[in-house]
Amino acid sequence: MAVATERVLITGGGAGIGAAVAAQCRQRGWEPVVIDRAVQDVPGGIQADLSSPEATAQALEQALKGGPITRLVNNVGVVVPNDAEQQSLAEFDLAVSLNLRCALQCMQALLPGMQAAGFGRIVNMSSRAALGKELRTAYSATKAGLIGMTRVWALELGQHGITANAIGPGPIRTELFDRANPPGAPRTQAIIDAVPVRRVGTPDDVAYATAFMLDAQSGFITGQVLYVCGGMTVGVAPV
């Protein structure tokens, strides 16, 4: 089972934070198995619309043809920003499907292999927005729900040598972030000024924290949320 522990399933690993996590895994000698909508530039990537339970199931079946996968990064997600009055049920359902249902489905598919190996690492990509943020009803609710699932999985799966932790990124400079917050714009500078370390994070910042949680030596850390936010949650997140 030693080989199985070196494979890492990463949802939404085609770009941004997910791609940085995949690169970090390769540096550590682990084999990333990426499932995403766009995987043209991803070696061995599996194309799938993870908002569909059926497509997710097919992609997971394909991923597991190579054998058990005992590390999982539930990274795929969607934001669907809107104010509380205007947040549509369709937007809410999409957020639940990608941000919560997909994570549960992936965990359940990989769990038998983890249990057989007596080893597993699960990292769920939550968000600082789980603590509350304007225009994020669906997003904040689902990212907070992901933290709740993380804690339950930690309690239930620890006996099998499986840990479950969450990462809570703050503002991270991805292509999506730059489109919404152009470099040099006053609004972008205001975001930077609100970060105690006075910079926006990078995908590599999140990837390094994720790899730490995935490491075999992190087996006594479970059920935790690590905010990678440059200090923005200080005074907001509970002690």
PAZAPA-4460 file (N, C-alpha, C; in steps of 0.05 Angstrom, whole numbers, plus 32768, in hexadecimal, padded with zeros to 4 digits):
% residues 239
    n_x    n_y    n_z   ca_x   ca_y   ca_z    c_x    c_y    c_z   seq   type   mol
   8010   7FE8   8000   8000   8000   8000   8011   8019   8000     1      M     A
   802C   8017   8001   803C   802E   8002   8039   8040   7FEA     2      A     A
   8037   8034   7FD2   8034   8044   7FBA   801A   8054   7FBA     3      V     A
   8005   8048   7FC4   7FEB   8055   7FC4   7FEB   806F   7FD4     4      A     A
   7FFB   8070   7FE9   7FFC   8088   7FFA   8009   80A0   7FEB     5      T     A
   8016   809B   7FD4   8023   80B1   7FC6   8012   80BE   7FB0     6      E     A
   7FF9   80B5   7FAD   7FE7   80C1   7F99   7FD5   80D5   7FA7     7      R     A
   7FD0   80EC   7F9B   7FC0   8101   7FA6   7FAB   8109   7F93     8      V     A
   7F91   8107   7F9A   7F7C   8110   7F89   7F76   812E   7F90     9      L     A
   7F76   813E   7F7B   7F72   815B   7F7E   7F5B   8163   7F6C    10      I     A
   7F45   816C   7F77   7F2F   8176   7F67   7F34   8193   7F60    11      T     A
   7F2C   819B   7F48   7F31   81B7   7F40   7F4E   81BD   7F3F    12      G     A
   7F5F   81AA   7F37   7F7B   81AE   7F37   7F87   81B8   7F1C    13      G     A
   7F76   81C1   7F0B   7F80   81CA   7EF1   7F8C   81E6   7EF0    14      G     A
   7F86   81F6   7F04   7F90   8212   7F04   7F8F   821C   7F21    15      A     A
   7F9B   8234   7F25   7F9A   8241   7F3E   7FA6   8231   7F55    16      G     A
   7F98   8232   7F6C   7FA1   8224   7F84   7FA4   8206   7F7F    17      I     A
   7F91   81FA   7F71   7F93   81DD   7F6C   7FAB   81D6   7F5C    18      G     A
   7FB2   81E6   7F48   7FCA   81E0   7F38   7FE4   81E3   7F49    19      A     A
   7FE4   81F7   7F5B   7FFB   81FB   7F6C   7FFE   81E3   7F80    20      A     A
   7FE7   81D9   7F89   7FE8   81C1   7F9B   7FF3   81A9   7F8B    21      V     A
   7FEA   81A6   7F73   7FF4   8190   7F62   8013   8192   7F5E    22      A     A
   801C   81AA   7F59   8039   81AF   7F55   8048   81A9   7F6F    23      A     A
   803D   81B1   7F86   804A   81AB   7FA0   804B   818D   7FA5    24      Q     A
   8036   817F   7F9D   8036   8162   7FA1   804C   8155   7F90    25      C     A
   804F   815E   7F78   8065   8153   7F66   8080   8158   7F73    26      R     A
   8084   8170   7F7E   809E   8176   7F8B   80A4   8163   7FA2    27      Q     A
   808F   8159   7FAF   8092   8148   7FC6   8093   812A   7FBE    28      R     A
   8091   8125   7FA4   8092   810A   7F9B   8078   80FB   7F9A    29      G     A
   8062   810A   7F9E   8047   80FE   7F9D   803C   8101   7F81    30      W     A
   802A   80F0   7F79   801E   80F0   7F5F   8003   80FD   7F60    31      E     A
   8000   8116   7F56   7FE5   8123   7F56   7FD3   8117   7F41    32      P     A
   7FBA   8112   7F49   7FA5   8109   7F36   7F91   811F   7F36    33      V     A
   7F90   812E   7F20   7F7F   8147   7F1F   7F65   8141   7F10    34      V     A
   7F4F   814A   7F1C   7F35   814A   7F0F   7F2B   8167   7F0D    35      I     A
   7F25   8170   7EF5   7F1C   818B   7EF1   7F0E   818D   7ED6    36      D     A
   7F01   81A4   7ED2   7EF4   81A9   7EB8   7F08   81AD   7EA2    37      R     A
   7F1E   81BA   7EA8   7F33   81C0   7E94   7F4D   81B3   7E9C    38      A     A
   7F55   819E   7E8E   7F6E   8190   7E96   7F81   818C   7E7E    39      V     A
   7F7E   819E   7E6A   7F8E   819B   7E52   7FAC   819A   7E58    40      Q     A
   7FB5   81AB   7E6B   7FD1   81AD   7E71   7FD9   819D   7E8A    41      D     A
   7FC8   818B   7E93   7FCD   817C   7EAB   7FD4   815F   7EA3    42      V     A
   7FEC   8156   7EA8   7FF3   813A   7EA2   7FE1   8126   7EB0    43      P     A
   7FD4   8115   7EA0   7FC2   8101   7EAC   7FA9   810C   7EB8    44      G     A
   7FA2   8126   7EB3   7F8B   8132   7EBE   7F71   8125   7EB4    45      G     A
   7F5D   8125   7EC6   7F43   8119   7EBF   7F2F   8130   7EBD    46      I     A
   7F23   8132   7EA5   7F0F   8147   7EA0   7EF4   813F   7EAA    47      Q     A
   7EE8   8151   7EBA   7ECD   814B   7EC4   7EC0   8165   7ECE    48      A     A
   7EA6   8167   7ECC   7E96   817C   7ED8   7E8E   8172   7EF4    49      D     A
   7E9C   817B   7F08   7E98   8171   7F23   7E7F   817C   7F30    50      L     A
   7E70   818E   7F22   7E56   8196   7F2C   7E41   8180   7F28    51      S     A
   7E48   816C   7F18   7E36   8156   7F12   7E3F   813D   7F23    52      S     A
   7E2D   8133   7F34   7E34   811A   7F43   7E3B   8103   7F31    53      P     A
   7E2D   8101   7F1A   7E33   80EB   7F08   7E4E   80ED   7EFB    54      E     A
   7E55   8105   7EF2   7E70   810A   7EE6   7E85   8106   7EFB    55      A     A
   7E80   810F   7F14   7E93   810B   7F29   7E98   80EE   7F2E    56      T     A
   7E83   80DE   7F2F   7E86   80C1   7F34   7E97   80B4   7F1E    57      A     A
   7E92   80BC   7F05   7EA1   80B0   7EEF   7EBF   80B8   7EF0    58      Q     A
   7EC4   80D1   7EF8   7EE0   80DA   7EFA   7EEE   80CC   7F11    59      A     A
   7EE0   80C8   7F27   7EEC   80BA   7F3D   7EF3   809D   7F36    60      L     A
   7EE1   8090   7F28   7EE5   8075   7F1F   7EFE   8073   7F0D    61      E     A
   7F01   8087   7EFC   7F19   8087   7EEA   7F32   808C   7EFB    62      Q     A
   7F31   809E   7F0E   7F48   80A4   7F1F   7F51   808C   7F2F    63      A     A
   7F3E   807C   7F38   7F45   8065   7F49   7F4D   804C   7F39    64      L     A
   7F4B   804E   7F1F   7F55   8037   7F0F   7F72   8032   7F13    65      K     A
   7F81   8047   7F1A   7F9D   8044   7F20   7FA4   8039   7F3B    66      G     A
   7F8F   8033   7F4B   7F93   8029   7F66   7F88   803D   7F7A    67      G     A
   7F89   8036   7F94   7F7F   8047   7FA9   7F8E   8062   7FAA    68      P     A
   7F80   8076   7FB2   7F8C   8091   7FB6   7F87   8098   7FD3    69      I     A
   7F9C   809E   7FE2   7F99   80A2   7FFF   7F9E   80BE   8008    70      T     A
   7FA1   80D1   7FF4   7FA2   80ED   7FFB   7F8E   80FB   7FEA    71      R     A
   7F7F   810E   7FF6   7F69   811C   7FE8   7F69   8139   7FEE    72      L     A
   7F68   814A   7FD9   7F65   8167   7FDD   7F4C   816F   7FCF    73      V     A
   7F37   8175   7FDF   7F1E   817F   7FD4   7F20   819D   7FD0    74      N     A
   7F29   81A4   7FB8   7F2F   81C0   7FB2   7F1A   81CD   7FA0    75      N     A
   7F0C   81BE   7F8F   7EFA   81CA   7F7C   7EE4   81DA   7F8B    76      V     A
   7EDC   81F0   7F7F   7EC7   8200   7F8C   7EBD   8216   7F7A    77      G     A
   7EA8   8223   7F82   7E9D   8239   7F73   7E94   824F   7F86    78      V     A
   7E95   8268   7F7E   7E8F   827E   7F90   7E72   8288   7F8E    79      V     A
   7E67   828C   7F76   7E4C   8297   7F71   7E45   82AF   7F83    80      V     A
   7E54   82C5   7F81   7E4F   82DC   7F92   7E34   82E9   7F8D    81      P     A
   7E26   82F0   7FA2   7E0D   82FE   7FA0   7E05   8307   7FBC    82      N     A
   7DF4   831C   7FBE   7DEA   8323   7FD8   7DD5   8310   7FE2    83      D     A
   7DCF   8310   7FFC   7DBD   82FC   8007   7DA2   82FD   7FFB    84      A     A
   7D98   8315   7FF4   7D7D   8317   7FE9   7D7C   830C   7FCD    85      E     A
   7D92   830D   7FBE   7D91   8305   7FA2   7D9E   82E9   7F9D    86      Q     A
   7DAA   82DD   7FB1   7DB6   82C3   7FAD   7DA1   82AF   7FA4    87      Q     A
   7DA4   82A4   7F8C   7D90   8292   7F81   7D94   8276   7F8B    88      S     A
   7D7E   8267   7F8A   7D80   824B   7F92   7D92   823B   7F80    89      L     A
   7D92   8242   7F66   7DA4   8235   7F53   7DC1   8239   7F5A    90      A     A
   7DC8   8252   7F62   7DE3   8258   7F6A   7DEA   8249   7F84    91      E     A
   7DD7   8248   7F96   7DDC   823A   7FB0   7DE0   821C   7FAB    92      F     A
   7DCF   8211   7F9A   7DD1   81F4   7F94   7DEC   81ED   7F87    93      D     A
   7DF6   81FF   7F75   7E10   81FB   7F68   7E26   81FC   7F7C    94      L     A
   7E25   820F   7F8F   7E39   8211   7FA4   7E39   81F8   7FB5    95      A     A
   7E22   81EE   7FBD   7E20   81D6   7FCD   7E2C   81BE   7FBE    96      V     A
   7E26   81BC   7FA5   7E2F   81A5   7F95   7E4D   81A5   7F92    97      S     A
   7E59   81BB   7F8B   7E76   81BC   7F87   7E86   81BE   7FA1    98      L     A
   7E7D   81CE   7FB3   7E8D   81D3   7FCB   7E89   81BE   7FE1    99      N     A
   7E72   81B0   7FE1   7E6C   819D   7FF6   7E68   8181   7FEC   100      L     A
   7E55   817D   7FDB   7E4E   8162   7FD1   7E66   8154   7FC4   101      R     A
   7E75   8163   7FB4   7E8C   8158   7FA6   7EA0   814E   7FBA   102      C     A
   7EA5   815D   7FCF   7EB9   8156   7FE3   7EB1   813C   7FF1   103      A     A
   7E97   813A   7FF8   7E8D   8121   8005   7E8F   8109   7FF2   104      L     A
   7E88   810D   7FD9   7E89   80F8   7FC5   7EA6   80EE   7FC1   105      Q     A
   7EB8   8100   7FC0   7ED4   80F8   7FBC   7EDF   80E9   7FD4   106      C     A
   7ED9   80F3   7FEC   7EE2   80E6   8004   7ED7   80C9   8005   107      M     A
   7EBE   80C6   8000   7EB2   80AB   8001   7EBE   8098   7FED   108      Q     A
   7EC5   80A2   7FD5   7ED1   8091   7FC1   7EED   8088   7FC8   109      A     A
   7EFC   809A   7FD5   7F18   8093   7FDC   7F1A   8085   7FF7   110      L     A
   7F05   8086   8008   7F07   807C   8023   7F0E   805E   8025   111      L     A
   7F03   804C   8014   7F0A   8030   8017   7F28   802C   8014   112      P     A
   7F35   803A   8002   7F52   8037   7FFE   7F61   8042   8015   113      G     A
   7F58   8058   8021   7F65   8063   8038   7F63   8050   8050   114      M     A
   7F4B   8045   8054   7F47   8033   806A   7F58   801A   8067   115      Q     A
   7F5A   800F   804F   7F6A   7FF7   804A   7F88   7FFD   804F   116      A     A
   7F91   8015   8049   7FAD   801D   804D   7FB3   8024   806A   117      A     A
   7F9E   802A   8079   7FA2   8035   8094   7FAF   8050   8094   118      G     A
   7FAA   805F   807E   7FB6   8079   807B   7FA5   808A   8068   119      F     A
   7FA2   80A3   806F   7F93   80B5   805D   7F98   80D2   8066   120      G     A
   7F98   80E4   8052   7F9A   8100   8057   7F85   810E   8046   121      R     A
   7F73   811D   8053   7F5E   812D   8046   7F62   814A   804C   122      I     A
   7F64   815B   8038   7F65   8178   803C   7F4E   8184   802C   123      V     A
   7F3D   8193   803A   7F26   81A0   802E   7F2C   81BE   802C   124      N     A
   7F29   81C9   8014   7F2F   81E5   800F   7F16   81F6   8016   125      M     A
   7F17   8201   802E   7F01   8212   8037   7F08   822F   802F   126      S     A
   7F03   8242   8040   7F08   825E   8039   7F06   826F   8052   127      S     A
   7F14   8285   8053   7F10   8299   8068   7EF3   82A3   8068   128      R     A
   7EE6   82A2   8051   7ECA   82AB   804F   7EB7   8299   8060   129      A     A
   7EC0   8282   8069   7EAF   8272   807B   7EA9   8281   8094   130      A     A
   7EB9   8295   809B   7EB4   82A5   80B3   7EA0   82BB   80AE   131      L     A
   7E98   82BE   8094   7E85   82D3   808D   7E91   82E8   807A   132      G     A
   7E83   82ED   8064   7E8C   8302   8051   7E74   830A   8041   133      K     A
   7E73   8324   803B   7E5D   832F   802C   7E5C   8322   8010   134      E     A
   7E43   831F   8005   7E3F   8315   7FEB   7E47   82F7   7FE8   135      L     A
   7E47   82E9   7FFE   7E51   82CD   7FFD   7E3F   82BA   800C   136      R     A
   7E24   82BD   800A   7E12   82AB   8019   7E18   828E   8012   137      T     A
   7E17   8287   7FF8   7E1A   826B   7FF1   7E37   8262   7FF6   138      A     A
   7E4A   8272   7FEF   7E66   826B   7FF1   7E6E   8268   800F   139      Y     A
   7E67   827B   801F   7E6E   827A   803C   7E61   8262   8049   140      S     A
   7E47   825D   8042   7E39   8247   804F   7E46   822C   8048   141      A     A
   7E4D   8229   802F   7E59   820F   8026   7E75   820C   8031   142      T     A
   7E85   8221   8031   7EA0   821F   803C   7EA0   821B   805A   143      K     A
   7E8D   8226   8068   7E8A   8220   8085   7E81   8203   8088   144      A     A
   7E6F   81FA   8077   7E66   81DE   8077   7E7D   81CB   8073   145      G     A
   7E90   81D3   8062   7EA7   81C2   805C   7EB9   81BF   8075   146      L     A
   7EBA   81D4   8085   7EC9   81D2   809F   7EBA   81BF   80B2   147      I     A
   7EA0   81C0   80B2   7E91   81AE   80C3   7E95   8191   80BB   148      G     A
   7E95   818B   80A1   7E9A   8170   8097   7EB6   8167   809F   149      M     A
   7EC9   817A   809C   7EE5   8173   80A3   7EE7   8169   80C0   150      T     A
   7ED9   8177   80D2   7EDB   816F   80EE   7ECE   8154   80F3   151      R     A
   7EB8   814F   80E6   7EAA   8135   80E9   7EBC   811F   80DE   152      V     A
   7EC8   8123   80C7   7ED9   810F   80BB   7EF1   8109   80CD   153      W     A
   7EFC   811E   80D9   7F13   811B   80EB   7F0B   8108   8102   154      A     A
   7EF4   810C   810D   7EEB   80FC   8124   7EE5   80DF   811C   155      L     A
   7ED9   80DB   8104   7ED1   80C1   80FC   7EE7   80B0   80EF   156      E     A
   7EFA   80BD   80E2   7F0E   80AF   80D2   7F29   80AC   80DF   157      L     A
   7F2D   80BA   80F5   7F47   80B9   8102   7F50   809E   810A   158      G     A
   7F3D   808D   8111   7F44   8071   811A   7F51   8061   8103   159      Q     A
   7F4D   806A   80EA   7F58   805C   80D3   7F73   8068   80CA   160      H     A
   7F7D   807B   80D9   7F96   8088   80D1   7F91   809E   80BC   161      G     A
   7F79   80A8   80BB   7F71   80BC   80A7   7F6D   80D7   80B6   162      I     A
   7F7A   80EB   80AC   7F76   8106   80B7   7F65   8117   80A3   163      T     A
   7F57   812A   80AD   7F47   813D   809D   7F4B   8159   80A8   164      A     A
   7F55   816B   8097   7F59   8186   809E   7F4F   8199   8089   165      N     A
   7F4D   81B2   808F   7F43   81C6   807C   7F57   81DD   807A   166      A     A
   7F59   81E8   8062   7F69   8201   805D   7F55   8217   8058   167      I     A
   7F5A   822E   8064   7F49   8246   8060   7F58   825C   8053   168      G     A
   7F5A   825D   8038   7F69   8272   802B   7F5C   828D   802F   169      P     A
   7F6C   82A2   8031   7F63   82BD   802F   7F64   82C6   8012   170      G     A
   7F69   82E0   800D   7F6C   82E9   7FF1   7F85   82DD   7FE4   171      P     A
   7F81   82CE   7FCE   7F97   82C1   7FC1   7F98   82CA   7FA4   172      I     A
   7FB0   82D2   7F9B   7FB3   82DD   7F80   7FB2   82C7   7F6B   173      R     A
   7F9B   82C3   7F60   7F97   82B1   7F4A   7F8D   82C1   7F32   174      T     A
   7F89   82B5   7F1B   7F7E   82C3   7F04   7F63   82CE   7F0A   175      E     A
   7F53   82BE   7F19   7F38   82C7   7F20   7F39   82E0   7F33   176      L     A
   7F4C   82DF   7F46   7F4F   82F6   7F58   7F57   830F   7F49   177      F     A
   7F6A   830C   7F37   7F74   8324   7F28   7F5F   8330   7F16   178      D     A
   7F4D   831E   7F0B   7F38   8329   7EFA   7F24   833A   7F0B   179      R     A
   7F1F   8331   7F23   7F0C   833F   7F35   7F1A   8356   7F43   180      A     A
   7F34   8355   7F46   7F43   8369   7F55   7F5D   8370   7F46   181      N     A
   7F5B   8381   7F31   7F72   8387   7F21   7F89   8392   7F31   182      P     A
   7FA1   8389   7F2B   7FB9   8393   7F39   7FBB   83B2   7F36   183      P     A
   7FC0   83C0   7F4D   7FC2   83DD   7F4C   7FA8   83EC   7F51   184      G     A
   7F92   83DE   7F4F   7F78   83EB   7F54   7F75   83F2   7F72   185      A     A
   7F67   8408   7F78   7F63   8410   7F94   7F56   83FA   7FA5   186      P     A
   7F43   83EC   7F99   7F35   83D6   7FA8   7F49   83C0   7FAE   187      R     A
   7F5A   83BA   7F9B   7F6E   83A5   7FA0   7F82   83AE   7FB6   188      T     A
   7F8A   83C7   7FB5   7F9C   83D1   7FCA   7F8F   83D0   7FE5   189      Q     A
   7F75   83D5   7FE6   7F66   83D4   8000   7F67   83B8   800B   190      A     A
   7F65   83A4   7FFA   7F66   8388   8003   7F82   8382   800F   191      I     A
   7F97   838B   8001   7FB2   8387   800A   7FB7   8395   8024   192      I     A
   7FAD   83AD   8027   7FB0   83BC   8040   7FA3   83AF   8058   193      D     A
   7F8E   839E   8052   7F80   8390   8068   7F8E   8377   8071   194      A     A
   7FA3   836F   8062   7FB1   8356   8069   7FC9   835E   807B   195      V     A
   7FCC   8352   8093   7FE2   835A   80A4   7FFE   8357   8097   196      P     A
   8002   8343   8086   801C   8340   807A   801F   8351   8061   197      V     A
   800B   8361   805B   800B   8375   8045   8011   8369   8029   198      R     A
   8005   8353   8024   8006   8348   8009   7FEF   8335   8005   199      R     A
   7FE8   8330   7FEC   7FD4   831B   7FE6   7FE3   8300   7FE5   200      V     A
   7FD6   82EB   7FEC   7FE2   82D1   7FEC   7FE5   82C6   7FCF   201      G     A
   7FF5   82B1   7FCD   7FF9   82A4   7FB3   7FEF   8287   7FB5   202      T     A
   7FE9   827B   7F9E   7FE2   825F   7F9F   7FF7   824D   7FAC   203      P     A
   8010   8254   7FAA   8025   8245   7FB6   8023   8246   7FD5   204      D     A
   801B   825D   7FE0   8017   825F   7FFD   8003   824A   8006   205      D     A
   7FED   8247   7FF8   7FD9   8233   7FFF   7FE3   8217   7FFA   206      V     A
   7FF1   8213   7FE4   7FFA   81F8   7FDD   800E   81EE   7FF2   207      A     A
   801F   81FF   7FFC   8032   81F6   8011   8024   81ED   802A   208      Y     A
   8010   81FC   8032   8000   81F5   804A   7FF1   81DB   8046   209      A     A
   7FE7   81D8   802E   7FD8   81BF   8027   7FEB   81A7   8028   210      T     A
   8003   81AA   801C   8016   8194   801C   801E   818C   8039   211      A     A
   8020   819F   804A   8026   8199   8066   8010   8187   8072   212      F     A
   7FF7   818D   806D   7FE1   817D   8077   7FE0   8162   806B   213      M     A
   7FEA   815F   8052   7FEA   8146   8044   8001   8133   804C   214      L     A
   8015   813E   8059   802D   812F   805F   8027   8119   8073   215      D     A
   8035   8103   8070   8031   80EC   8083   8039   80F4   809F   216      A     A
   804B   8107   80A3   8054   810F   80BD   8040   8122   80CB   217      Q     A
   802A   8129   80BE   8016   813A   80CA   7FFF   812A   80D6   218      S     A
   8004   8112   80DE   7FEF   80FF   80E6   7FE2   8106   8101   219      G     A
   7FEE   8119   8110   7FE1   8120   812A   7FD3   813A   8129   220      F     A
   7FCE   8143   8110   7FBF   815C   810B   7FA6   8154   80FC   221      I     A
   7F8E   8158   8107   7F76   8151   80F9   7F5F   8162   8104   222      T     A
   7F4B   8167   80F3   7F34   8177   80FA   7F39   8195   80FD   223      G     A
   7F4F   819E   80F2   7F58   81BA   80F5   7F53   81CA   80DC   224      Q     A
   7F51   81E5   80E0   7F50   81F8   80CA   7F68   8209   80CA   225      V     A
   7F78   8209   80B5   7F8F   821A   80B3   7F89   8231   80A0   226      L     A
   7F87   8249   80AB   7F81   8261   809A   7F9B   826B   808E   227      Y     A
   7F9C   826B   8073   7FB3   8275   8064   7FAA   8290   805A   228      V     A
   7FAD   82A5   806A   7F9F   82BE   8064   7FB0   82D7   806B   229      C     A
   7FC9   82D3   8071   7FDA   82EA   8077   7FD2   82F7   8091   230      G     A
   7FC3   82EA   80A2   7FBB   82F5   80BC   7FA0   8302   80BC   231      G     A
   7F91   8301   80A6   7F77   830F   80A5   7F63   8304   80B8   232      M     A
   7F66   82EB   80C0   7F52   82DF   80D2   7F58   82E5   80F0   233      T     A
   7F6F   82F1   80F6   7F76   82F7   8111   7F61   830B   811D   234      V     A
   7F55   8303   8133   7F40   8314   813E   7F25   830D   8134   235      G     A
   7F23   82FB   8120   7F09   82F3   8115   7F04   82D6   811A   236      V     A
   7F17   82C4   8114   7F14   82A8   8119   7F16   82A3   8137   237      A     A
   7F07   828F   8142   7F08   8289   815E   7F23   827E   8166   238      P     A
   7F2C   8283   817E   7F45   8278   8188   7F43   825B   818D   239      V     A
***
